[in-house]
């Protein structure tokens, strides 16, 4: 059991440290001087040829529909206390929580990328790494933590966790096919690095002051980039993971499709765009699977305390209780199988209108929708933009989005003179943080920046 807990912990840490995220930065979508918009819409071309090594695009993101302020409260002389404090009423705390609390983490990093004019269009290539992790906790879990014995039963079903980590080798191409109409596509070869998913389908608690009964049903699966198998204890429960050949064993493919249409013949200044990204899968050759079916844990109090040796017997009773509780994370080994998992595809629909009285100024709107086999990973957003490019080598945007996780204010500035490009921005600007720089009201934050080397003249 110690080994499997260690392995799960390693996968979680890997998910948080490995660069990459499914949702690409959208603040740059309507900035013509950026060099990585083909990730969002492969029909978009950069103004020049370019290349970058390690510095091209780095992005870090957190998502959530809850924040620190939902769990920490100020009382008295600005003293912080947790939601478990008696000074925080149950209705005050629980009334602020959604039915399902969702928290997500992600990183994105470009290892190598470049673009150049070729074959009558624009070609791109890149190596990048991607990671996305999402945790969903039902409200009933916090009801149980706060109210305890005030209720006799709780249904805490619906706890879910999933993480996806992979590397992508990408080649792309776009070209004009008709006056004003441009199409593009990216082809990606994917190498799976780590995947894990936990689903607690049932977790019920029935209790009174003398008796507890906990029942659970859950499934777990996980895979790594290399050959791997689970080890079991004498009872057939997973207690560790062993690896074999260290060569990559999980791979897949994905495509991005995009189109951009300049409506100048019908509505001068209006440009429409649409794209579908990450349409693909990864086949995990060694997917370890396990389940717990109808696990029951009962506790009837400390019934065997020897008052002549209080310390020793209490320690033994506590150890017994811990052993019983550990059964909740005992998973029967279901074997290793080959299994494909879909990427979290995203759809983008955009419209931009350049002001007739000042062409470098434009307003725009972008609708985005994220697809996923996991409900907790699905999201939608509509975002409005004001963009300006007062000189050829500088542009900026200010935008506001309304999405599944709340409201977000985004921005980006992009310097792109000949021979050098630097950009920095955010899809979600944080207005209040803790001393540890964690978002206060919502667990939403984002930062992206990069340096690229432009080559040649503007087309």
BELURFEN-V817450 format. One line per field, one symbol per residue. ss: DSSP state (@ for helix, = for strand, . for the rest). psi: psi as a letter, one per 40 degrees, with the letter a starting at -180 (. if undefined). burial: + if it has 16 or more other C-alpha atoms within 10 Angstrom, else -. A space follows every 50 residues. Layout:
# BELURFEN-V817450
ss=???
psi=???
burial=???
This chain:
# BELURFEN-V817450
ss=.@@@@@@@@@@@@@@@@...................@@@.........== ===....=======...@@@.====...====.......@@@@@.....= ==================..==================@@@@@@@@@@@@ ..===...====================..==================== =======....=============...=====....=======....... ============.......==============================. ......@@@@@@@@@@@@@@@@@@@@@@@..===========...===== =====..=============....@@@.=============..======= ===..==========.....======......=.....=.....====== =====....
psi=dddddddddddddddddhiiidhihededehdeieeeeddheehiidiii iihdedhhhhiiiieiideeehihibgfhiiieeieehidddddeeiidh hhhiiiihhhdhiiiihifeahiiiihiiiihhhhhhidddddddddbee ieiihfiehihiihhiihhhiihiiheihehhiiihhhhihhdiiihhhg dhhihhiaeehihhhihiiiiiiieihiiiiiaeeeiheihiibheiheh iaiiihhiihhhfdddghehhiiiihifgaihhhdghhiiihhfhhhihf ihefhheegdddddddddddddddddddfhhhheahihhhhiigihhhhi hhhhhdegdehiiihhhihhiiehdeeiiiihhiihihgdideiiiihih ihadeaiihiiiihhfihehhhiiahehhhdhiieefhhddifhihhiii hihihaih.
burial=+--+--+---++-+++-++++++++++++++-++++++++++++++++++ +++++++++++++++++++++++-------++++---+-+--++--+--+ +++++++++++++++++---++++++++++++++++++++++++-+---- --++++++++++++++++++++++++----++++++++++++++++++++ -++-+++----+-+++++++++++++++++++----+++++-------++ +++++++++++++-----+++++++++++++++++++++++++-++++-- ------------++--+---+---+-++++++++-+---+-+++++++++ ++++------+++++++++++----++---+++++++++----+++++++ +-+-+--++++++++++---++++++++++-------+++++++++++++ +++++----
